[in-house]
Amino acid sequence: MPKIRPFKAVIYNQEAVKKLSSLVCPPYDVISPAEQEYYHNQSPYNFIHILLGKDIPGEDKYRRSSVLFKDWFKNKILIQQETPAIYFYAQQYSLKGEKRTRTGFIALLDLDEKSASVFAHEYTRAAPKEDRQRLLKSVKANLSPIFAVFSDKDRIVRRLEQYLKDEQPFVDITDEAKINHKLWKIDSPDILSKIQNSMKDKNIFIADGHHRYEVACAYRDEMKKKTEGLTGEEDFNYILAYFTSTESRDLTILPVHRLVKLGPKIEMHGFLTSLREYFDLEEVKDKTKFFFLMEKGGRTEHVLGMYKDKKYWLLRLKNIKILDKMIADKPKEYRLLDVAILNSLVLKKILGLNLETNEEIMFSQNADDFIERVDKNKSYLAFLLNPVKIEQITSVALTGNRMPPKSTYFYPKVLSGLVINKFGA
């Protein structure tokens, strides 16, 4: 049974720093080098200086983050709330010209390893975990919430929205992507108790933040060995988390496309012949028509997209039973993922790529960027995917398996710097 609890959030002091939109930033793992530079230049108090400090020769960037965190407290740039609370969070955004609003709440999630109700869905890598572990040990705070989803048939999120309908948010900002972010504080003991009780029987699925979650668990284990008289309520037993409903129509998952570097001597005729062993191929010249057909086909069959030599190709899987042999070591829920089909049949079997190192593979949710790069470089080949459905994510996780890396991109991201969970508060 998962356990959540309110916390005394650390927030920016909006009386000391007036333009909050110039102080927050996305999660560290979606920030490109160019974006890192952009946020660093926004303000000396932009949260990125703590979350993702620059590498400067001769300096320990993790210690620098810790020093900044303490200095901002001392100078009241950051302040801590006096009462424990849970925070309701609304993000209004546009997708394909349609306005959407995703709502949820931010609280602390128990890391108790005895709980069988928290499920991860993606594999993690060592380097990002080492980076986040060093930062966590230095700053001793959850700087960004992980992103979690749950089946909200009790309409917890909706009832919170109704409870707050006449209240003004204490955060109301619009970021550079024109996404509006609003945050409300909920500290009524009665409401907090109802939220906590309602979440006790829920399965929690980690959508984003797998590295941070695993690092928090490792830190908890380390601290348990050093701490006497454990109660289970120590700060290190919890992690900051954002919760939203799997049933929400405004829960947007974008596809993560693949750009593969194959070298200039790829023989397309032979490659297409190999593909035809497993797929029915259809060439589509018009880009708009291609994406329309790909999305339409994805509703009832397994369709992969491919772009090379200014041509779009639809790859329709011929026989689903092929997967029983090719991905025999995984359950049916995993085998039916388009990304698993791409990895096993195309990238690994036909192209012979090493999926463990991923040295020849790049990932992005921006299909247009990959199409442009293929046009500029003959050694590139783009594979385009439909988005994974939330039902697929939860069904794979419930089998105890994890999806291939870079399978999902939840949009929009939860901003870093809105609320922070400081240990030892």
C-alpha positions in Angstrom: 0.0 0.0 0.0 1.6 3.3 -1.1 1.7 6.1 1.5 1.9 9.8 0.8 2.2 12.7 3.1 2.3 16.5 3.0 5.5 18.4 3.5 6.9 21.9 4.3 7.8 23.0 0.8 10.8 25.2 0.0 9.6 27.8 -2.5 10.9 31.0 -4.1 10.2 34.1 -2.1 8.1 36.1 -4.6 8.6 39.3 -2.5 12.3 39.1 -3.0 12.3 37.8 -6.6 9.5 39.3 -8.7 9.7 37.3 -12.0 9.2 33.7 -11.1 9.0 32.6 -14.7 12.7 33.5 -15.1 13.7 31.3 -12.1 12.2 27.9 -12.8 13.4 25.4 -15.4 12.4 21.9 -16.8 13.7 18.7 -15.3 17.4 18.2 -15.7 17.1 15.2 -18.1 15.3 17.1 -20.9 17.6 20.1 -20.9 20.0 20.3 -23.9 23.4 22.1 -23.7 21.9 25.1 -25.5 19.0 25.2 -23.1 21.3 24.9 -20.1 23.1 28.0 -21.3 19.8 29.8 -21.8 18.5 29.1 -18.3 21.9 30.0 -16.7 21.7 33.4 -18.4 18.1 34.0 -17.4 18.9 34.9 -13.8 21.7 34.3 -11.2 18.8 32.8 -9.2 17.5 30.5 -11.9 17.0 27.0 -10.4 19.3 25.5 -12.9 22.3 26.8 -11.1 21.5 24.2 -8.4 19.8 21.6 -10.4 22.2 21.3 -13.3 25.3 23.4 -12.7 28.0 23.9 -15.3 31.1 21.8 -15.4 34.0 24.2 -14.6 37.5 22.9 -14.4 38.8 22.7 -10.9 35.4 23.1 -9.3 33.1 20.6 -7.6 29.7 21.4 -9.2 27.8 19.4 -6.6 29.4 21.3 -3.7 28.7 24.5 -5.6 25.0 23.5 -5.7 24.9 22.9 -2.0 26.6 26.3 -1.2 24.1 28.1 -3.5 21.2 26.3 -1.9 22.3 27.4 1.6 23.1 30.9 0.4 19.7 31.4 -1.2 18.1 30.4 2.1 20.3 32.7 4.1 19.4 35.6 1.8 15.7 34.7 1.7 15.6 34.0 -2.0 14.2 30.6 -1.0 11.9 30.3 2.0 10.2 27.4 3.7 6.5 27.1 4.3 5.5 26.9 8.0 2.8 24.2 7.6 2.9 20.8 5.9 0.8 20.9 2.7 0.0 19.1 -0.6 0.1 21.2 -3.7 -2.4 21.2 -6.5 -0.8 21.8 -9.9 -2.5 22.7 -13.1 -0.8 23.0 -16.5 -2.6 24.5 -19.5 -1.0 23.9 -22.9 -1.8 23.5 -26.5 -1.4 20.4 -28.7 -2.2 20.5 -32.4 -4.2 23.7 -31.8 -6.3 22.2 -29.0 -6.1 23.6 -25.5 -5.7 21.1 -22.7 -5.2 21.3 -19.0 -3.5 18.5 -17.0 -4.1 18.6 -13.3 -2.6 16.7 -10.4 -1.0 17.2 -7.0 2.5 17.2 -5.5 3.2 15.3 -2.2 5.8 13.0 -0.7 5.7 9.3 -1.6 6.9 6.6 0.8 9.9 4.6 -0.5 9.1 1.6 1.6 10.6 -1.4 -0.2 7.9 -3.6 1.2 5.2 -1.8 -0.8 4.3 -3.8 -3.9 2.3 -0.9 -5.3 4.9 1.3 -6.9 5.9 0.3 -10.4 8.6 1.5 -12.7 8.3 1.1 -16.5 11.7 2.0 -18.0 15.3 0.9 -17.5 17.8 3.3 -16.1 21.5 4.0 -16.9 24.5 4.2 -14.5 25.8 7.7 -15.5 22.7 9.7 -14.8 22.2 7.8 -11.5 25.7 8.6 -10.4 25.2 12.3 -11.2 21.9 12.6 -9.4 23.2 10.6 -6.4 26.1 13.0 -5.9 23.8 16.0 -6.1 21.3 14.4 -3.6 24.0 13.7 -1.1 25.4 17.2 -1.5 22.2 19.3 -1.4 20.1 16.9 0.8 16.9 17.8 -0.9 14.5 16.5 -3.6 14.9 19.2 -6.1 12.4 18.0 -8.7 9.3 15.8 -8.2 9.2 12.5 -10.0 6.1 12.1 -12.3 3.7 9.4 -11.2 0.3 8.3 -12.5 -2.5 6.3 -10.9 -6.0 5.1 -11.8 -8.2 7.8 -10.2 -11.6 6.2 -10.3 -12.4 7.9 -7.0 -11.9 11.2 -8.8 -9.4 12.5 -6.2 -7.9 15.0 -8.5 -11.3 16.2 -9.8 -12.6 16.7 -6.2 -9.5 18.7 -5.3 -10.1 20.9 -8.3 -13.6 21.6 -7.2 -12.5 22.3 -3.6 -10.1 25.0 -4.9 -12.3 26.5 -7.6 -12.8 29.8 -5.7 -9.2 30.0 -4.5 -6.4 32.0 -6.1 -3.2 30.2 -6.9 0.0 31.4 -5.3 1.9 30.6 -8.5 0.6 31.6 -11.9 3.3 31.8 -14.6 3.7 31.1 -18.3 7.0 29.7 -19.5 8.8 30.2 -22.8 6.9 27.3 -24.4 3.7 29.2 -23.6 2.6 26.6 -21.0 0.7 28.1 -18.1 1.5 26.7 -14.6 -0.7 27.3 -11.6 -0.1 26.0 -8.0 -2.4 26.0 -5.0 -1.4 25.1 -1.4 -3.7 22.6 0.5 -3.0 22.5 4.2 -6.5 21.8 5.7 -5.9 18.8 8.0 -9.3 17.3 7.0 -8.6 17.5 3.2 -5.0 16.2 3.7 -6.3 13.2 5.6 -8.9 12.5 2.9 -6.2 12.6 0.2 -3.9 10.3 2.1 -6.6 7.8 2.8 -7.9 7.8 -0.8 -4.4 7.0 -2.1 -3.8 4.0 0.1 -5.2 1.4 -2.2 -3.7 2.8 -5.5 -1.1 1.3 -7.8 1.5 4.0 -8.5 3.3 4.0 -11.8 6.4 6.1 -12.3 6.1 7.9 -15.6 9.2 10.2 -15.4 12.0 10.2 -12.9 13.2 6.6 -12.8 16.8 7.6 -12.2 15.8 9.9 -9.3 13.6 7.3 -7.8 16.3 4.6 -7.8 18.8 7.1 -6.5 16.4 8.0 -3.6 16.0 4.3 -2.8 19.8 3.8 -2.7 20.2 6.9 -0.5 17.5 5.6 1.8 19.4 2.3 2.2 22.6 4.1 2.9 21.1 6.4 5.5 19.3 3.5 7.2 22.7 1.9 8.0 23.8 5.2 9.6 20.7 6.0 11.6 19.7 4.7 15.0 16.2 4.3 16.3 14.5 4.3 12.9 10.9 5.2 12.8 10.2 5.0 9.0 9.2 8.6 8.9 12.7 10.0 8.3 13.0 12.4 5.4 15.1 9.9 3.4 12.2 7.4 3.4 10.2 9.7 1.1 10.6 11.3 -2.4 8.9 14.3 -3.9 6.3 13.2 -6.4 3.7 14.7 -8.8 0.5 12.5 -9.2 -2.0 12.6 -12.0 -4.7 10.4 -13.3 -4.3 7.7 -16.0 -7.9 8.4 -17.0 -7.4 12.0 -17.8 -7.9 12.9 -21.5 -5.3 15.6 -21.0 -2.6 13.2 -20.1 -0.4 13.5 -23.2 2.3 11.0 -24.2 4.4 12.0 -27.2 6.3 9.4 -29.2 10.1 9.2 -29.1 11.5 8.7 -32.6 14.9 7.2 -33.5 17.6 8.6 -35.7 20.1 5.9 -36.7 23.6 6.5 -38.1 24.3 3.7 -40.5 27.1 5.0 -42.6 27.0 6.3 -46.2 27.2 2.8 -47.8 23.9 1.4 -46.7 22.3 -0.5 -49.6 18.6 0.5 -49.4 17.4 -2.1 -51.9 18.7 -4.9 -49.8 17.5 -3.3 -46.6 14.0 -2.9 -48.0 14.0 -6.5 -49.1 14.9 -7.7 -45.6 12.1 -5.5 -44.2 9.6 -7.2 -46.5 10.2 -10.5 -44.7 8.4 -9.1 -41.7 6.4 -6.0 -42.9 4.2 -4.9 -45.7 5.8 -1.7 -47.0 4.0 1.3 -48.4 5.8 4.3 -49.8 4.1 7.6 -49.1 5.4 10.8 -50.8 3.3 13.4 -48.9 4.3 14.1 -45.3 0.9 15.1 -44.0 -0.7 12.0 -45.5 2.1 9.8 -44.1 1.5 10.9 -40.5 -2.3 10.7 -41.0 -2.0 7.1 -42.2 0.5 6.2 -39.6 -1.8 7.5 -36.7 -4.8 5.9 -38.3 -3.1 2.5 -38.7 -1.8 2.5 -35.2 -5.3 2.3 -33.8 -5.8 -1.3 -35.1 -2.4 -2.7 -36.2 1.3 -2.3 -35.6 2.7 0.3 -37.9 6.2 1.8 -37.9 7.3 4.8 -39.9 10.6 5.3 -41.8 12.2 8.2 -43.6 15.1 8.1 -46.1 16.0 9.7 -49.4 13.0 12.1 -49.2 10.6 9.2 -49.0 8.3 8.1 -46.2 7.6 4.5 -45.6 4.8 2.7 -43.6 6.0 -0.6 -42.2 2.9 -2.8 -41.3 3.7 -5.9 -39.3 2.6 -8.9 -41.3 2.1 -11.5 -38.6 2.0 -10.8 -34.9 3.1 -14.4 -34.2 6.5 -13.5 -35.4 7.0 -11.7 -32.0 6.4 -14.9 -30.1 9.7 -16.2 -31.4 11.7 -13.0 -31.8 10.9 -11.6 -28.3 10.2 -15.0 -26.6 11.8 -14.0 -23.3 9.2 -11.2 -22.7 5.5 -11.3 -21.9 2.8 -10.5 -24.5 2.3 -7.0 -23.1 5.9 -6.2 -23.9 6.0 -7.9 -27.3 3.1 -5.8 -28.5 4.9 -2.5 -28.1 5.8 -0.8 -31.4 9.2 0.2 -29.9 9.9 -3.4 -29.0 9.1 -4.5 -32.5 11.3 -1.8 -34.0 14.2 -2.8 -31.6 14.0 -6.5 -32.1 13.1 -6.9 -35.8 14.6 -3.9 -37.4 17.4 -2.4 -35.3 18.8 -5.6 -33.8 18.0 -8.4 -36.3 18.2 -6.6 -39.7 20.6 -3.8 -39.0 22.7 -5.7 -36.4 22.9 -2.7 -34.0 24.0 -3.0 -30.4 21.1 -1.7 -28.4 23.0 -1.9 -25.2 25.4 0.9 -26.1 23.0 2.9 -28.4 26.1 4.6 -29.9 24.4 4.7 -33.4 21.0 5.7 -32.1 19.7 9.2 -31.2 16.3 9.9 -29.6 13.8 12.8 -29.9 10.1 13.6 -29.8 10.7 16.1 -32.6 10.1 14.2 -35.9 10.7 17.3 -38.1 14.2 17.7 -36.6 15.1 14.1 -37.5 13.6 14.4 -41.0 15.7 17.5 -41.6 18.9 15.8 -40.4 18.3 12.8 -42.7 18.0 15.2 -45.6 21.3 16.8 -44.7 23.3 13.6 -44.0 23.1 10.5 -46.2 24.3 8.3 -43.4 21.2 8.9 -41.3 17.9 7.0 -41.3 14.9 8.0 -39.2 12.3 5.7 -37.7 9.1 7.3 -36.6 6.7 5.9 -34.0 3.2 6.4 -32.7 2.9 7.3 -29.0 2.7 4.5 -26.4 -0.7 4.3 -24.8 -1.0 4.7 -21.0 -2.7 1.3 -20.8 0.4 -0.3 -22.4 2.7 1.4 -19.8 0.7 0.1 -16.8 0.2 -3.4 -18.2 3.9 -3.9 -18.9 4.8 -2.5 -15.4 2.3 -4.9 -13.7 4.1 -7.9 -15.3 7.2 -6.8 -13.5 8.9 -5.9 -16.8 10.2 -2.5 -18.0 9.9 -0.9 -21.4 12.9 -0.2 -23.6 14.7 3.0 -22.8 13.3 6.2 -24.3 9.9 4.7 -25.0 7.8 7.6 -23.7 7.8 11.4 -23.4 5.1 12.8 -21.1 4.1 16.3 -22.0 4.3 18.9 -20.6 7.1 18.4 -18.0 6.6 19.3 -14.4 8.7 22.4 -13.7 11.7 22.3 -11.4 11.9 25.0 -8.7 8.2 25.4 -8.0 8.4 23.3 -4.8 11.4 21.6 -3.2 11.6 19.0 -0.4 14.4 19.8 1.9 15.7 17.1 4.3 16.0 17.9 8.0 13.2 20.5 7.9 
